[in-house]
Amino acid sequence: MMNFTRTEPQQRLGDANNAHLYALAQQGNAGLSHAALMEQATAQQQMQAVAGEKNLQVPKVNFYPSRHPDPHKARRKDIKQAYKLLMPSKRSIFNPVRWLFGRKHRYDKQTHVCVVDGCDCATLIQHDNLYAKICDEDTGRSLWEMYWQNPVTGEAEAFIAKDKVTSGRKMRGTYCPEHLHLYHLLCKWEAEEEKVRENNPRRLRDHVKRGVSVVTVPVASIAKKDPTPPMLEKYEPFFEQLMHDSKKTKGINIIHYQNPVSKQNDVTMVVFDLRIFEHELAMMNQPTQAFQNMMSNQNALEQESLGGSE
């Protein structure tokens, strides 16, 4: 029996114009903005341009965003598609290398080779560093700054891919610029999904169904024990006023002696220094040096004017 199912041709963002990209941003995944689509499309176009100039074999990442009317479902579809496109390439199950040497991944030898398509990323960096031209649409930081530079030393350091994309064993290969930008978007989408799950009131019930005995509890909901004895509560307004005034003058000092075992304040002393109070009052009644200089200049001008009139 013949199969008459119609298959639509695979579309690519690199072949879409700006109006088409803007229309895609208005539907589907809310986390996939027009700027992110532009960056992905630019990455596809630049990769193909480098392939023509340097006669390199570069991939065609056929990522196309979901247009599902529900933004949450569209984001999940984009996440699923991104995982499929970013999964490292495996050898055929009939390949003897896979069974004799345990090397099931095809491109897992060198850190400058893309684990998905075997693209030579070192040549791309030397020719025209595309990692530095593809940027995050929110922060403006390039893929080179976020993934290829050591955050401490600032030196170039290859991004290492994992066999399960965002988790699993670290491999020896990396991602080409186009795949790395898709990986960056995937991480942002999963972070948004995690926020949605955390804010979902059904999350606790789901944990209980799965037999999880420990769940995340907001810190604000945990009542802290107040070590203040009840008989000292009536003095709290007095101490609040002291804390407020001690920030304005050096004549009030509040000294705490902490217990080395319980780490609580065993003794609290309040010191009023009358000498400092009197000194501060005297300084407040004296004019500042700038005011004295201004008055001296004013008197000198008046004396000059009187001498000229005589």
C-alpha positions in Angstrom: 0.0 0.0 0.0 1.4 3.4 -1.0 1.7 6.2 1.5 0.3 9.5 0.2 1.2 11.5 3.3 2.3 15.0 2.2 5.6 16.2 3.7 6.2 19.9 3.8 9.6 21.2 2.7 12.0 22.0 5.6 12.2 25.7 6.2 15.3 27.5 7.4 15.5 30.8 9.4 18.4 31.8 7.3 16.2 31.9 4.2 13.5 34.0 5.8 13.2 37.8 5.4 12.8 40.2 8.3 9.0 40.5 8.0 8.7 36.7 8.2 10.9 36.6 11.3 8.9 39.4 12.9 5.7 37.4 12.2 7.2 34.3 13.8 8.1 36.3 16.9 4.5 37.3 17.4 3.3 33.7 17.7 4.4 30.5 19.4 7.2 30.5 22.0 7.1 33.8 24.0 10.7 33.3 25.0 11.8 33.4 21.3 11.9 37.1 20.5 12.5 38.8 17.2 16.0 39.6 18.2 16.8 36.0 19.0 15.3 34.9 15.7 17.5 37.4 13.9 20.6 36.1 15.7 19.8 32.5 14.8 19.1 33.5 11.2 22.3 35.5 11.0 24.2 32.6 12.3 22.9 30.3 9.6 23.6 32.8 6.9 27.2 33.5 8.1 28.0 29.9 8.4 27.0 29.2 4.8 28.9 32.3 3.7 32.1 31.0 5.4 31.5 27.6 3.8 31.5 29.2 0.3 34.6 31.3 1.0 36.8 28.7 2.7 35.4 25.7 0.9 34.4 24.2 4.3 31.8 21.6 5.1 29.5 23.3 7.6 26.1 22.2 8.9 22.7 23.4 8.1 20.8 23.5 11.4 17.2 23.3 10.3 15.7 24.8 13.5 12.3 26.3 12.9 10.2 27.6 15.8 6.9 26.1 16.7 3.8 28.1 15.8 1.5 26.5 18.3 -1.1 29.0 19.6 -0.3 28.1 23.3 3.0 29.8 24.2 3.8 27.2 26.9 3.3 24.3 24.5 5.2 26.1 21.8 8.2 26.5 24.1 8.1 22.8 25.0 8.1 21.9 21.3 11.0 24.2 20.7 12.9 22.6 23.6 12.2 19.1 22.3 13.4 20.2 18.8 16.5 21.8 20.2 17.5 18.7 22.1 17.1 16.6 18.9 19.3 19.0 16.9 22.0 19.3 19.6 22.3 15.6 20.4 25.9 14.4 19.5 26.1 12.3 16.4 26.5 8.5 17.0 28.0 5.8 15.0 25.9 3.2 13.4 25.1 0.2 15.6 26.8 -2.0 12.9 30.0 0.0 13.1 32.7 -2.3 14.8 34.4 0.8 16.3 31.4 1.3 18.5 31.5 -2.2 19.9 35.2 -3.0 20.0 36.5 0.4 21.4 33.3 1.7 23.0 33.3 4.9 20.9 29.6 5.3 20.1 29.9 9.0 19.3 31.3 9.9 15.9 32.9 13.3 16.8 34.4 12.9 20.2 38.2 13.3 19.7 39.2 17.0 19.5 37.9 20.1 21.4 37.7 22.2 18.2 35.4 19.8 16.4 31.6 20.1 16.6 30.1 17.0 18.2 27.0 17.2 16.0 28.4 17.6 12.5 32.2 17.4 12.8 32.7 21.0 11.7 36.2 22.4 12.2 35.5 25.3 14.6 39.1 26.3 14.8 39.1 27.3 11.2 35.9 29.3 11.7 37.6 31.2 14.6 40.8 31.9 12.6 38.9 33.0 9.5 36.2 35.2 11.0 35.3 34.5 14.6 31.5 34.0 14.3 31.3 33.3 18.0 32.2 36.9 18.6 29.5 38.2 16.2 26.5 36.2 17.5 25.2 37.9 20.7 22.6 37.4 23.3 19.6 39.6 22.5 19.1 40.6 26.2 22.6 41.3 27.5 24.4 42.0 24.3 27.2 39.6 25.3 28.6 37.4 22.5 28.9 33.6 22.5 32.6 34.0 22.6 32.4 36.0 25.9 29.9 33.7 27.5 31.2 30.2 26.4 34.7 30.5 25.0 36.4 32.8 27.5 37.6 31.8 30.9 35.6 34.0 33.3 38.6 34.4 35.6 41.6 34.8 33.3 39.8 35.9 30.2 41.8 33.6 28.0 40.3 31.5 25.2 38.9 28.2 26.5 36.9 25.8 24.3 33.3 25.1 25.3 32.9 21.4 26.1 29.7 19.7 25.0 27.9 17.0 27.0 26.5 13.7 25.7 23.0 14.5 26.8 23.2 18.2 25.7 22.6 19.9 29.1 23.7 17.0 31.3 25.6 13.8 31.3 29.3 13.1 30.6 31.6 15.8 29.3 32.9 15.0 25.8 36.0 16.1 24.0 34.2 18.1 21.3 32.3 21.4 21.2 29.5 23.2 19.3 29.9 25.2 16.1 28.5 28.8 16.4 25.1 27.9 15.0 24.6 25.0 17.3 26.0 26.9 20.3 23.5 29.7 19.8 20.7 27.2 19.8 22.2 25.7 23.0 22.2 29.1 24.6 18.5 29.6 23.7 17.7 26.1 25.0 19.2 26.9 28.4 17.1 30.1 28.6 13.9 28.2 27.7 14.5 25.6 30.3 15.1 28.3 32.9 11.7 29.8 32.0 10.1 26.4 32.3 11.6 25.9 35.7 10.2 29.2 36.9 6.8 28.2 35.7 7.0 24.9 37.5 8.2 26.6 40.7 5.2 29.0 40.7 2.7 26.3 40.0 0.6 25.5 43.1 0.2 21.9 41.9 4.0 21.3 42.3 3.7 20.3 46.0 0.9 17.8 45.1 3.0 16.3 42.3 5.9 15.9 44.7 3.7 14.1 47.2 2.4 11.8 44.5 5.9 10.8 43.5 6.8 10.0 47.2 9.1 13.0 47.7 9.3 13.8 51.4 11.4 17.0 51.1 10.1 19.9 49.0 11.3 23.5 48.5 9.9 25.9 51.1 10.3 29.7 50.7 12.6 31.2 53.3 10.1 33.9 54.0 7.5 31.3 55.3 9.9 30.0 57.9 9.2 31.6 61.3 12.4 32.7 63.0 12.7 32.4 66.8 13.1 35.7 68.5 15.7 35.4 71.3 14.5 38.7 73.0 13.1 37.9 76.5 9.4 39.1 77.0 10.4 41.5 79.8 12.7 43.4 77.4 10.1 43.9 74.7 8.8 47.1 76.2 12.3 48.7 75.8 12.4 48.0 72.0 11.2 51.5 71.0 14.0 53.0 73.3 16.6 50.8 71.5 15.2 51.7 68.1 15.6 55.4 68.9 19.1 54.8 70.2 20.1 53.0 67.0 18.6 55.9 65.0 20.5 58.6 67.0 23.8 56.7 67.0 24.0 57.1 63.3 23.9 60.9 63.6 26.4 61.4 66.5 29.5 59.8 67.9 28.4 60.5 71.4 26.2 57.4 71.6 27.9 54.0 71.5 26.1 50.6 71.7 28.4 47.8 72.7 27.4 44.1 72.4 29.2 41.2 74.2 28.6 38.0 72.3 28.5 34.6 74.0 31.2 32.5 72.3 29.1 29.3 72.6 25.5 30.3 71.9 26.6 33.3 69.6 23.9 35.4 71.3 24.4 38.9 72.9 24.7 38.2 76.6 25.5 41.9 77.6 24.5 45.1 75.9 25.9 48.4 77.0 24.9 52.0 76.0 27.5 54.7 76.5 26.7 58.4 76.4 29.8 60.5 76.0 29.1 64.1 77.2 32.4 65.4 76.0 31.6 64.4 72.4 28.1 66.0 72.7 29.6 69.3 73.9 32.2 69.3 71.1 29.7 68.6 68.4 27.4 71.4 69.7 30.3 73.8 69.7 31.2 72.8 66.1 27.6 73.3 65.1 27.6 76.9 66.4 30.8 77.8 64.6 30.7 78.9 61.0 32.5 76.6 58.5 35.9 77.5 57.0 34.3 78.1 53.6 31.8 80.6 55.2 34.6 82.4 57.0 36.6 82.7 53.8 33.6 84.1 52.0 33.1 86.7 54.7 36.8 87.7 54.6 36.6 88.2 50.9 33.4 90.3 51.3 35.1 92.5 53.9 38.1 93.0 51.7 36.0 94.1 48.8 34.1 96.6 51.0 37.4 98.1 52.2 38.6 98.5 48.7 35.4 100.2 47.6 35.6 102.6 50.6 39.2 103.4 49.9 38.4 104.2 46.2 35.6 106.5 47.1 37.8 108.6 49.4 
